[in-house]
Amino acid sequence: MKLYYHFDNKSPHFSLQARLLIHSLTCLLLCCKAEAAMLSRLCKNAEEAMQQY
């Protein structure tokens, strides 16, 4: 949070942009993590299905 206040003192506009950037990067990271987890589950399920045959 200190980072935001630091930017606010100098340029509120940049602070907003920085906040949006950090927010979208965080969302992107979470989405990637979720997709990676989903993919690994799918691969695991596929492997288990193959072993059954």
Protein Blocks (a to p, Z undefined) as FASTA:
>chain_A
ZZmmmmmmmommlmmmmmmmmmmmmmmmmmmmmmmmmmmmmmmmmmmmmmmZZ
